[in-house]
Amino acid sequence: MQYDFSRDVMEKIEKMDADTAWKMHSKIMALPEFGEIKALEGRHAGQYRLRVGEWRVIFAVEDEKVLVGYLLPPAGVAQGDEKVENDND
């Protein structure tokens, strides 16, 4: 499985304290098999949410590749208008 992190995700992880960053990274690297994962609906259909502490990881899976699009704290989950896309296309 390959993993592709958006620039925004990388910047947020770099700003986290070491323990939170390690937990976030280890949970993401276990995707899509493990974790508290929920399939999103509506305009976000085809994307998933993983809970990691107070954060929500929004990601998609395409052709054996996990595309990690953005990280949101609980209050931001309903506000996310973004769609996960591959930055490398």
GIVEN-V129998 format. One line per field, one symbol per residue. burial: 1 if it has 24 or more other C-alpha atoms within 12 Angstrom, else 0. A space follows every 10 residues. Layout:
# GIVEN-V129998
burial = ???
This chain:
# GIVEN-V129998
burial = 0011110010 0010000000 0001101110 1100000000 0001001111 1100111111 1000011111 1100000000 000110000
